[in-house]
Amino acid sequence: MVTGQASLKRNGVQDFVTIRGTAIIMVAFAIFMGGFFVCTPEVTFEIWKDLFSNLAMKVFTFAALVSIMLHVRIGMWQVLTDYVKAPGLRAFIQFILNLIAFVYVAVGLFVLWGV
């Protein structure tokens, strides 16, 4: 029996795991940044630049940006599936939101690696 393992379509379990995984990464990033602001008495441009010039911080920030994009894609798909019944309108709104999420990551990556 052939299963859909090689399919490009998502399933509920994959969405569930992705949402939880991305949430963990976003919370870890938020806790780290909160700790940074609490433990740093004065945040200057030099301190901020030094923080984000570290390769580990760039990777962590990029993981957070991609996590936000994936979280938004799945979350908005779930909300739009429930509340927007017209398939054409729903597809258009999903396209626009996915485009915005992608641009968000692309601009974040451009800014992040420009440091």
Contacts in CASP RR format, 6 or more apart in sequence:
PFRMAT RR
TARGET T0000
AUTHOR 0000-0000-0000
METHOD contacts of the structure
MODEL  1
MVTGQASLKRNGVQDFVTIRGTAIIMVAFAIFMGGFFVCTPEVTFEIWKD
LFSNLAMKVFTFAALVSIMLHVRIGMWQVLTDYVKAPGLRAFIQFILNLI
AFVYVAVGLFVLWGV
10 74 0 8 1.000
15 74 0 8 1.000
15 78 0 8 1.000
18 70 0 8 1.000
18 71 0 8 1.000
18 74 0 8 1.000
19 71 0 8 1.000
19 74 0 8 1.000
19 75 0 8 1.000
21 67 0 8 1.000
22 67 0 8 1.000
22 68 0 8 1.000
22 70 0 8 1.000
22 71 0 8 1.000
23 67 0 8 1.000
23 71 0 8 1.000
25 63 0 8 1.000
25 64 0 8 1.000
25 67 0 8 1.000
26 64 0 8 1.000
26 67 0 8 1.000
26 68 0 8 1.000
26 71 0 8 1.000
29 60 0 8 1.000
29 61 0 8 1.000
29 63 0 8 1.000
29 64 0 8 1.000
29 67 0 8 1.000
32 60 0 8 1.000
36 51 0 8 1.000
37 43 0 8 1.000
40 47 0 8 1.000
49 115 0 8 1.000
51 57 0 8 1.000
52 58 0 8 1.000
52 61 0 8 1.000
52 112 0 8 1.000
52 115 0 8 1.000
53 115 0 8 1.000
58 112 0 8 1.000
58 113 0 8 1.000
58 115 0 8 1.000
61 112 0 8 1.000
62 109 0 8 1.000
62 112 0 8 1.000
65 104 0 8 1.000
65 105 0 8 1.000
65 108 0 8 1.000
65 109 0 8 1.000
65 112 0 8 1.000
66 105 0 8 1.000
68 101 0 8 1.000
68 104 0 8 1.000
68 105 0 8 1.000
69 101 0 8 1.000
69 102 0 8 1.000
69 104 0 8 1.000
69 105 0 8 1.000
72 97 0 8 1.000
72 101 0 8 1.000
73 97 0 8 1.000
73 98 0 8 1.000
73 101 0 8 1.000
76 94 0 8 1.000
76 97 0 8 1.000
77 94 0 8 1.000
80 90 0 8 1.000
80 93 0 8 1.000
80 94 0 8 1.000
81 90 0 8 1.000
84 90 0 8 1.000
84 93 0 8 1.000
END
